[in-house]
Amino acid sequence: MQKLSSRRLRLAALSIALCAAFGAVGAQGFGQPDPDFKGAVRAASPVIKAGDSVDMTGQGFKPGQAVTLLRGETVLNARPWTADAEGRVSGQVQVPADAAVGRHPVVVRVANPDAAAVIELKVSKDVPLSGAERYDVTTNKLVQGLYQVAHSQASNALFVTAAVGRPPVSQSELLKLDPETLEITARVTPAQIEGETNGRVYAVYGVAVDDANGNVWVTNTRDDTVAVYRQSDLSLVKQFDKGVLPHGRDIVVDTKDNRVWASGFGGGKFVAFDAKTLEVVQDLTVPSGVRGEEFGPMALTVDPVGGKLYSVGLSTGEVVVLDGATGAVDKMFRFPTINGGIGVAIDPVGRRLYVTAQGSDNLVIANADTGEVLHDVYVGAGAVYVAFDPHSQLAYVASRGAGTITAVDANGNIVANLDGGTFPNHVLPVGNGTVYAINKSRGAEDVDGDQIRRITPKTN
Protein backbone atom coordinates (compact mmCIF):
# COMPACT_ATOMS: atom_id res chain seq x y z
CA MET A 1 0.00 0.00 0.00
CA GLN A 2 1.44 3.37 -1.02
CA LYS A 3 1.80 6.05 1.62
CA LEU A 4 -0.56 9.02 1.55
CA SER A 5 0.97 12.44 0.79
CA SER A 6 0.68 15.17 3.41
CA ARG A 7 -1.98 16.88 1.29
CA ARG A 8 -4.08 13.72 1.10
CA LEU A 9 -3.64 13.19 4.84
CA ARG A 10 -4.88 16.70 5.51
CA LEU A 11 -7.89 16.11 3.27
CA ALA A 12 -8.62 12.84 5.07
CA ALA A 13 -8.35 14.60 8.44
CA LEU A 14 -10.67 17.33 7.18
CA SER A 15 -13.22 14.75 6.01
CA ILE A 16 -13.19 12.97 9.37
CA ALA A 17 -13.34 16.24 11.27
CA LEU A 18 -16.25 17.50 9.18
CA CYS A 19 -18.14 14.30 9.84
CA ALA A 20 -17.62 14.87 13.57
CA ALA A 21 -18.51 18.53 13.29
CA PHE A 22 -21.58 18.22 11.11
CA GLY A 23 -22.74 14.64 11.50
CA ALA A 24 -25.38 15.40 14.09
CA VAL A 25 -26.71 18.32 12.08
CA GLY A 26 -27.54 16.28 8.99
CA ALA A 27 -29.20 18.13 6.14
CA GLN A 28 -29.28 21.35 8.14
CA GLY A 29 -25.48 21.57 7.72
CA PHE A 30 -25.86 22.17 3.97
CA GLY A 31 -26.18 25.94 3.98
CA GLN A 32 -24.89 28.31 1.34
CA PRO A 33 -21.21 27.37 0.75
CA ASP A 34 -18.40 29.90 0.47
CA PRO A 35 -16.93 29.37 -3.03
CA ASP A 36 -13.87 31.53 -2.36
CA PHE A 37 -12.93 30.73 1.22
CA LYS A 38 -9.58 32.14 2.37
CA GLY A 39 -10.02 32.32 6.12
CA ALA A 40 -7.17 31.30 8.41
CA VAL A 41 -6.81 31.08 12.19
CA ARG A 42 -3.67 30.75 14.27
CA ALA A 43 -2.49 30.89 17.85
CA ALA A 44 -0.83 34.13 18.92
CA SER A 45 1.65 32.29 21.17
CA PRO A 46 4.45 30.15 19.70
CA VAL A 47 4.27 27.80 22.71
CA ILE A 48 1.05 26.29 24.06
CA LYS A 49 0.84 24.01 27.08
CA ALA A 50 -1.93 22.00 28.72
CA GLY A 51 -4.13 24.26 30.81
CA ASP A 52 -3.23 27.45 28.89
CA SER A 53 -5.69 30.10 27.80
CA VAL A 54 -4.62 30.77 24.23
CA ASP A 55 -5.20 33.96 22.26
CA MET A 56 -6.29 33.15 18.71
CA THR A 57 -6.45 35.47 15.72
CA GLY A 58 -7.90 35.00 12.27
CA GLN A 59 -8.09 36.83 8.97
CA GLY A 60 -9.32 36.38 5.43
CA PHE A 61 -12.95 35.82 6.39
CA LYS A 62 -15.90 37.56 4.87
CA PRO A 63 -17.42 40.26 7.10
CA GLY A 64 -20.12 38.78 9.29
CA GLN A 65 -19.03 35.16 8.96
CA ALA A 66 -19.36 33.20 12.21
CA VAL A 67 -16.30 31.14 13.20
CA THR A 68 -16.41 28.18 15.59
CA LEU A 69 -13.40 26.05 16.61
CA LEU A 70 -13.81 22.37 17.44
CA ARG A 71 -11.43 19.69 18.69
CA GLY A 72 -13.27 16.48 17.95
CA GLU A 73 -16.76 17.05 19.34
CA THR A 74 -15.57 19.70 21.83
CA VAL A 75 -16.39 23.31 20.99
CA LEU A 76 -13.42 25.47 21.98
CA ASN A 77 -15.07 28.89 21.77
CA ALA A 78 -18.40 28.94 23.61
CA ARG A 79 -19.82 31.54 21.28
CA PRO A 80 -18.90 31.86 17.59
CA TRP A 81 -16.59 34.72 16.69
CA THR A 82 -17.99 37.13 14.11
CA ALA A 83 -15.66 38.50 11.45
CA ASP A 84 -15.41 42.29 11.48
CA ALA A 85 -15.52 44.61 8.47
CA GLU A 86 -11.94 43.66 7.60
CA GLY A 87 -12.61 39.93 7.86
CA ARG A 88 -10.75 39.50 11.13
CA VAL A 89 -11.65 37.50 14.23
CA SER A 90 -10.03 37.09 17.64
CA GLY A 91 -10.70 35.41 20.95
CA GLN A 92 -9.44 32.94 23.51
CA VAL A 93 -9.66 29.19 23.78
CA GLN A 94 -8.96 27.11 26.87
CA VAL A 95 -6.67 24.11 26.46
CA PRO A 96 -7.75 21.34 28.86
CA ALA A 97 -5.38 20.63 31.72
CA ASP A 98 -5.17 17.00 30.65
CA ALA A 99 -4.54 17.73 26.97
CA ALA A 100 -2.06 15.30 25.43
CA VAL A 101 1.24 16.62 24.11
CA GLY A 102 1.29 16.76 20.32
CA ARG A 103 -0.31 18.29 17.25
CA HIS A 104 -4.09 18.48 17.60
CA PRO A 105 -6.37 18.87 14.55
CA VAL A 106 -8.83 21.70 15.13
CA VAL A 107 -11.77 22.27 12.79
CA VAL A 108 -12.46 25.89 11.83
CA ARG A 109 -16.20 25.78 11.13
CA VAL A 110 -17.56 28.83 9.31
CA ALA A 111 -21.14 29.87 8.68
CA ASN A 112 -22.88 32.50 6.49
CA PRO A 113 -21.59 31.49 3.98
CA ASP A 114 -20.43 28.05 5.06
CA ALA A 115 -16.87 26.72 4.91
CA ALA A 116 -14.45 24.68 6.97
CA ALA A 117 -10.73 24.07 7.36
CA VAL A 118 -8.42 22.13 9.67
CA ILE A 119 -5.59 23.80 11.56
CA GLU A 120 -3.05 22.35 13.98
CA LEU A 121 -2.83 23.39 17.61
CA LYS A 122 0.41 22.03 19.01
CA VAL A 123 0.54 21.34 22.74
CA SER A 124 4.03 21.24 24.24
CA LYS A 125 5.32 20.51 27.72
CA ASP A 126 8.00 21.82 30.03
CA VAL A 127 11.34 20.11 30.38
CA PRO A 128 12.75 21.32 33.73
CA LEU A 129 16.04 23.20 33.74
CA SER A 130 18.89 21.10 35.06
CA GLY A 131 22.65 20.73 35.11
CA ALA A 132 23.54 24.41 35.40
CA GLU A 133 26.07 23.53 38.12
CA ARG A 134 28.07 21.56 35.55
CA TYR A 135 28.84 24.57 33.32
CA ASP A 136 30.30 28.03 33.35
CA VAL A 137 28.20 30.26 31.11
CA THR A 138 29.26 33.68 29.80
CA THR A 139 26.97 35.87 27.69
CA ASN A 140 27.31 39.04 25.65
CA LYS A 141 24.63 41.01 23.86
CA LEU A 142 25.64 41.79 20.30
CA VAL A 143 23.39 43.27 17.58
CA GLN A 144 19.79 42.68 16.61
CA GLY A 145 18.88 39.76 14.36
CA LEU A 146 21.56 37.20 15.28
CA TYR A 147 21.33 33.99 13.27
CA GLN A 148 24.36 31.65 13.26
CA VAL A 149 27.92 31.39 14.53
CA ALA A 150 31.06 29.73 13.11
CA HIS A 151 34.51 29.22 14.64
CA SER A 152 37.91 29.54 13.01
CA GLN A 153 40.74 27.75 14.75
CA ALA A 154 43.29 29.33 12.41
CA SER A 155 42.11 32.88 13.08
CA ASN A 156 41.11 32.18 16.71
CA ALA A 157 37.87 33.99 16.02
CA LEU A 158 34.11 33.57 15.90
CA PHE A 159 32.04 34.80 12.96
CA VAL A 160 28.39 35.68 13.54
CA THR A 161 25.67 36.60 11.06
CA ALA A 162 22.80 38.98 11.75
CA ALA A 163 19.83 40.18 9.72
CA VAL A 164 16.71 42.04 10.80
CA GLY A 165 13.22 41.74 9.36
CA ARG A 166 11.79 40.65 6.06
CA PRO A 167 12.67 41.93 2.59
CA PRO A 168 13.73 44.47 1.79
CA VAL A 169 16.35 43.80 4.51
CA SER A 170 18.55 46.86 5.04
CA GLN A 171 19.98 45.97 8.47
CA SER A 172 22.49 43.10 8.39
CA GLU A 173 26.04 42.51 9.57
CA LEU A 174 28.80 39.93 9.55
CA LEU A 175 30.63 40.13 12.89
CA LYS A 176 34.05 38.90 13.97
CA LEU A 177 34.37 38.14 17.70
CA ASP A 178 37.07 37.31 20.20
CA PRO A 179 36.11 33.80 21.43
CA GLU A 180 37.30 34.57 24.98
CA THR A 181 35.86 38.02 25.62
CA LEU A 182 32.96 37.64 23.15
CA GLU A 183 33.58 41.23 22.08
CA ILE A 184 33.26 42.38 18.48
CA THR A 185 36.67 42.91 16.87
CA ALA A 186 35.50 43.64 13.31
CA ARG A 187 32.20 44.09 11.51
CA VAL A 188 30.91 44.69 8.02
CA THR A 189 27.56 45.50 6.46
CA PRO A 190 26.96 43.52 3.25
CA ALA A 191 26.96 45.34 -0.06
CA GLN A 192 23.80 47.08 -1.18
CA ILE A 193 22.03 45.31 -4.02
CA GLU A 194 22.49 47.11 -7.32
CA GLY A 195 19.39 48.73 -8.70
CA GLU A 196 17.61 48.79 -5.33
CA THR A 197 16.58 52.20 -4.01
CA ASN A 198 15.34 51.04 -0.61
CA GLY A 199 18.71 50.31 1.01
CA ARG A 200 18.36 46.56 0.56
CA VAL A 201 21.58 44.65 1.18
CA TYR A 202 22.77 41.08 0.65
CA ALA A 203 21.70 40.08 4.17
CA VAL A 204 23.69 37.23 5.75
CA TYR A 205 22.26 34.15 7.50
CA GLY A 206 24.10 30.80 7.30
CA VAL A 207 27.85 30.92 7.94
CA ALA A 208 30.90 28.61 7.67
CA VAL A 209 34.66 29.10 7.82
CA ASP A 210 37.31 27.82 5.41
CA ASP A 211 40.58 27.88 7.31
CA ALA A 212 42.56 26.41 4.42
CA ASN A 213 41.85 29.46 2.27
CA GLY A 214 41.20 32.05 4.98
CA ASN A 215 37.60 32.71 3.97
CA VAL A 216 34.16 33.01 5.53
CA TRP A 217 31.19 31.79 3.49
CA VAL A 218 27.65 33.04 4.09
CA THR A 219 24.22 32.41 2.60
CA ASN A 220 22.19 35.39 1.42
CA THR A 221 18.91 33.63 2.00
CA ARG A 222 16.53 36.39 0.98
CA ASP A 223 18.38 36.99 -2.28
CA ASP A 224 18.96 33.38 -3.39
CA THR A 225 22.74 33.51 -3.38
CA VAL A 226 25.95 33.23 -1.32
CA ALA A 227 28.98 35.41 -0.62
CA VAL A 228 32.60 34.97 0.48
CA TYR A 229 34.48 37.27 2.86
CA ARG A 230 38.11 37.36 4.01
CA GLN A 231 38.56 36.19 7.61
CA SER A 232 41.30 38.70 8.37
CA ASP A 233 39.44 41.96 7.69
CA LEU A 234 35.95 40.89 6.51
CA SER A 235 36.58 42.34 3.07
CA LEU A 236 34.31 40.96 0.35
CA VAL A 237 36.03 38.34 -1.80
CA LYS A 238 33.11 37.36 -4.01
CA GLN A 239 29.40 38.05 -4.21
CA PHE A 240 27.70 35.40 -6.32
CA ASP A 241 24.89 36.38 -8.66
CA LYS A 242 21.33 36.20 -7.44
CA GLY A 243 19.68 32.89 -8.22
CA VAL A 244 22.69 30.64 -7.67
CA LEU A 245 21.00 29.08 -4.61
CA PRO A 246 17.23 29.38 -4.01
CA HIS A 247 16.49 30.37 -0.41
CA GLY A 248 19.91 29.28 0.87
CA ARG A 249 19.84 27.89 4.36
CA ASP A 250 23.03 26.25 5.68
CA ILE A 251 26.56 26.24 4.31
CA VAL A 252 29.44 23.89 5.25
CA VAL A 253 33.05 23.40 4.24
CA ASP A 254 34.08 19.89 3.19
CA THR A 255 37.85 19.95 3.68
CA LYS A 256 38.23 16.36 2.48
CA ASP A 257 36.99 17.21 -1.00
CA ASN A 258 37.94 20.92 -1.01
CA ARG A 259 34.34 21.90 -1.55
CA VAL A 260 31.83 24.23 0.03
CA TRP A 261 28.27 22.91 0.05
CA ALA A 262 25.08 24.88 0.62
CA SER A 263 21.47 23.78 1.05
CA GLY A 264 18.61 25.68 -0.56
CA PHE A 265 15.17 25.21 0.89
CA GLY A 266 13.48 25.88 -2.43
CA GLY A 267 13.06 22.72 -4.48
CA GLY A 268 15.42 20.31 -2.72
CA LYS A 269 18.48 22.14 -4.02
CA PHE A 270 22.14 21.60 -3.10
CA VAL A 271 24.99 23.58 -4.66
CA ALA A 272 28.73 22.85 -4.38
CA PHE A 273 31.49 25.42 -4.85
CA ASP A 274 35.22 24.91 -5.32
CA ALA A 275 36.83 26.29 -2.16
CA LYS A 276 39.85 27.65 -4.06
CA THR A 277 38.49 28.89 -7.39
CA LEU A 278 35.16 29.97 -5.88
CA GLU A 279 33.29 28.56 -8.85
CA VAL A 280 30.11 26.49 -8.87
CA VAL A 281 31.07 22.87 -9.51
CA GLN A 282 27.78 21.11 -8.88
CA ASP A 283 24.10 21.91 -8.79
CA LEU A 284 21.75 19.10 -7.88
CA THR A 285 18.18 18.51 -6.81
CA VAL A 286 17.25 15.73 -4.39
CA PRO A 287 13.72 14.41 -4.79
CA SER A 288 11.65 13.30 -1.83
CA GLY A 289 10.94 9.64 -1.35
CA VAL A 290 7.43 10.55 -0.16
CA ARG A 291 4.93 10.54 -2.98
CA GLY A 292 3.60 13.97 -3.81
CA GLU A 293 6.05 15.76 -1.51
CA GLU A 294 9.15 17.88 -2.05
CA PHE A 295 12.38 17.49 -0.11
CA GLY A 296 13.05 20.90 1.45
CA PRO A 297 16.57 20.79 2.95
CA MET A 298 17.19 22.71 6.13
CA ALA A 299 20.33 22.17 8.26
CA LEU A 300 23.39 20.73 6.55
CA THR A 301 26.34 19.04 8.21
CA VAL A 302 29.43 17.18 7.02
CA ASP A 303 31.37 14.17 8.21
CA PRO A 304 34.95 15.41 7.63
CA VAL A 305 36.36 11.88 7.83
CA GLY A 306 33.91 9.98 5.67
CA GLY A 307 33.22 12.86 3.31
CA LYS A 308 29.45 12.48 3.60
CA LEU A 309 26.89 15.29 3.82
CA TYR A 310 23.69 15.07 5.85
CA SER A 311 20.59 17.23 5.50
CA VAL A 312 17.06 17.03 6.90
CA GLY A 313 13.88 17.88 5.02
CA LEU A 314 11.40 20.25 6.66
CA SER A 315 8.09 18.65 5.75
CA THR A 316 8.84 14.97 5.08
CA GLY A 317 10.84 13.70 8.09
CA GLU A 318 13.60 12.58 5.72
CA VAL A 319 17.37 12.77 6.07
CA VAL A 320 19.48 12.50 2.94
CA VAL A 321 23.09 11.34 2.92
CA LEU A 322 25.15 12.67 0.01
CA ASP A 323 28.62 11.80 -1.22
CA GLY A 324 30.69 14.93 -0.70
CA ALA A 325 32.82 14.35 -3.79
CA THR A 326 30.12 13.51 -6.31
CA GLY A 327 26.86 14.71 -4.79
CA ALA A 328 25.33 11.29 -5.37
CA VAL A 329 22.58 10.22 -2.97
CA ASP A 330 24.13 7.56 -0.75
CA LYS A 331 21.13 6.93 1.53
CA MET A 332 17.81 8.45 2.50
CA PHE A 333 16.10 7.72 5.81
CA ARG A 334 12.62 8.68 6.93
CA PHE A 335 11.66 9.18 10.57
CA PRO A 336 7.88 9.16 11.12
CA THR A 337 8.03 10.99 14.47
CA ILE A 338 9.92 13.94 12.96
CA ASN A 339 7.56 16.77 12.11
CA GLY A 340 9.09 20.01 10.90
CA GLY A 341 12.66 18.71 10.69
CA ILE A 342 15.19 21.50 11.17
CA GLY A 343 18.50 20.25 12.60
CA VAL A 344 20.85 17.37 11.84
CA ALA A 345 24.21 16.31 13.28
CA ILE A 346 26.52 13.32 12.93
CA ASP A 347 28.79 11.44 15.30
CA PRO A 348 31.20 9.99 12.72
CA VAL A 349 32.96 7.68 15.17
CA GLY A 350 29.99 6.40 17.18
CA ARG A 351 27.90 6.31 13.98
CA ARG A 352 24.99 8.15 15.52
CA LEU A 353 22.68 10.46 13.59
CA TYR A 354 20.88 13.24 15.50
CA VAL A 355 17.77 14.91 14.07
CA THR A 356 15.67 17.67 15.66
CA ALA A 357 12.17 18.83 14.76
CA GLN A 358 10.45 22.11 15.50
CA GLY A 359 6.99 20.68 14.95
CA SER A 360 7.33 17.65 17.23
CA ASP A 361 9.76 19.12 19.81
CA ASN A 362 11.98 16.04 19.72
CA LEU A 363 15.48 14.72 19.10
CA VAL A 364 15.72 11.43 17.24
CA ILE A 365 18.95 9.45 17.68
CA ALA A 366 19.44 6.86 14.96
CA ASN A 367 22.02 4.45 13.61
CA ALA A 368 23.82 6.50 10.97
CA ASP A 369 24.29 3.50 8.67
CA THR A 370 20.86 1.86 8.81
CA GLY A 371 18.53 4.64 9.97
CA GLU A 372 17.26 2.50 12.84
CA VAL A 373 15.80 4.73 15.54
CA LEU A 374 17.62 4.14 18.81
CA HIS A 375 16.09 6.85 20.98
CA ASP A 376 13.36 9.48 20.61
CA VAL A 377 13.82 12.24 23.18
CA TYR A 378 11.40 15.06 23.99
CA VAL A 379 13.71 18.07 24.42
CA GLY A 380 11.42 21.10 24.43
CA ALA A 381 9.15 23.31 22.37
CA GLY A 382 10.49 24.24 18.96
CA ALA A 383 13.72 22.22 18.73
CA VAL A 384 15.47 23.98 15.85
CA TYR A 385 19.14 23.00 15.77
CA VAL A 386 21.44 20.25 16.95
CA ALA A 387 25.23 19.88 16.95
CA PHE A 388 27.44 17.04 18.17
CA ASP A 389 30.47 17.65 20.41
CA PRO A 390 33.08 14.90 19.92
CA HIS A 391 34.92 15.98 23.08
CA SER A 392 32.04 15.36 25.50
CA GLN A 393 30.18 12.90 23.26
CA LEU A 394 27.05 14.99 23.77
CA ALA A 395 24.55 16.41 21.33
CA TYR A 396 23.45 19.98 22.06
CA VAL A 397 19.96 21.07 21.02
CA ALA A 398 18.68 24.64 20.74
CA SER A 399 14.91 24.78 21.38
CA ARG A 400 13.56 28.10 20.26
CA GLY A 401 10.15 27.93 21.91
CA ALA A 402 11.36 26.50 25.20
CA GLY A 403 14.31 28.89 25.39
CA THR A 404 16.76 26.12 26.28
CA ILE A 405 20.03 24.50 25.29
CA THR A 406 19.78 20.77 26.02
CA ALA A 407 22.70 18.36 26.30
CA VAL A 408 21.80 14.75 25.44
CA ASP A 409 24.05 11.69 25.55
CA ALA A 410 24.19 8.84 23.03
CA ASN A 411 21.73 6.81 25.10
CA GLY A 412 19.06 9.49 24.92
CA ASN A 413 19.56 10.81 28.46
CA ILE A 414 19.22 14.54 29.10
CA VAL A 415 22.31 15.40 31.12
CA ALA A 416 21.65 19.15 31.23
CA ASN A 417 18.90 21.54 30.20
CA LEU A 418 20.23 25.07 30.32
CA ASP A 419 18.60 28.47 30.08
CA GLY A 420 19.24 29.71 26.53
CA GLY A 421 17.60 33.13 26.78
CA THR A 422 15.05 34.28 24.20
CA PHE A 423 14.62 32.14 21.08
CA PRO A 424 17.83 30.05 20.93
CA ASN A 425 18.62 29.54 17.24
CA HIS A 426 22.04 27.94 16.79
CA VAL A 427 24.64 25.92 18.72
CA LEU A 428 28.28 25.28 17.87
CA PRO A 429 30.69 22.97 19.72
CA VAL A 430 34.28 23.86 18.87
CA GLY A 431 35.93 20.53 19.72
CA ASN A 432 37.33 21.14 23.21
CA GLY A 433 34.09 20.84 25.18
CA THR A 434 33.13 24.50 24.78
CA VAL A 435 29.86 25.27 23.04
CA TYR A 436 28.76 28.61 21.63
CA ALA A 437 25.07 29.40 21.26
CA ILE A 438 23.22 32.19 19.49
CA ASN A 439 19.75 33.43 20.33
CA LYS A 440 17.35 35.88 18.73
CA SER A 441 15.11 38.47 20.36
CA ARG A 442 11.55 39.69 20.54
CA GLY A 443 12.78 43.13 19.58
CA ALA A 444 15.49 45.69 20.19
CA GLU A 445 14.45 46.17 23.83
CA ASP A 446 14.65 42.47 24.74
CA VAL A 447 17.55 42.21 27.21
CA ASP A 448 17.64 38.40 27.02
CA GLY A 449 17.81 38.24 23.22
CA ASP A 450 20.46 38.76 20.54
CA GLN A 451 23.08 37.18 22.76
CA ILE A 452 26.02 34.89 22.24
CA ARG A 453 26.68 32.33 24.98
CA ARG A 454 29.88 30.49 25.76
CA ILE A 455 29.04 27.28 27.60
CA THR A 456 32.07 25.60 29.15
CA PRO A 457 31.99 22.39 31.23
CA LYS A 458 33.50 22.81 34.69
CA THR A 459 36.64 20.81 35.27
CA ASN A 460 36.14 19.98 38.97
Beta strands, then each sheet from edge to edge (+ up, - down):
strand 1: 40-43
strand 2: 53-59
strand 3: 66-71
strand 4: 74-75
strand 5: 81-82
strand 6: 89-94
strand 7: 102-111
strand 8: 115-123
strand 9: 135-141
strand 10: 146-152
strand 11: 157-163
strand 12: 172-177
strand 13: 184-188
strand 14: 207-210
strand 15: 215-220
strand 16: 225-230
strand 17: 236-239
strand 18: 248-254
strand 19: 259-264
strand 20: 269-274
strand 21: 280-285
strand 22: 297-303
strand 23: 308-313
strand 24: 318-323
strand 25: 329-334
strand 26: 341-347
strand 27: 352-357
strand 28: 362-367
strand 29: 373-378
strand 30: 383-389
strand 31: 394-399
strand 32: 404-408
strand 33: 414-419
strand 34: 424-429
strand 35: 435-439
strand 36: 451-457
sheet 1: 1+ 2- 6+
sheet 2: 4+ 3- 5+
sheet 3: 4+ 3- 7+ 8-
sheet 4: 9+ 36- 35+ 34-
sheet 5: 10+ 11- 12+ 13-
sheet 6: 14+ 15- 16+ 17-
sheet 7: 18+ 19- 20+ 21-
sheet 8: 22+ 23- 24+ 25-
sheet 9: 26+ 27- 28+ 29-
sheet 10: 30+ 31- 32+ 33-
end
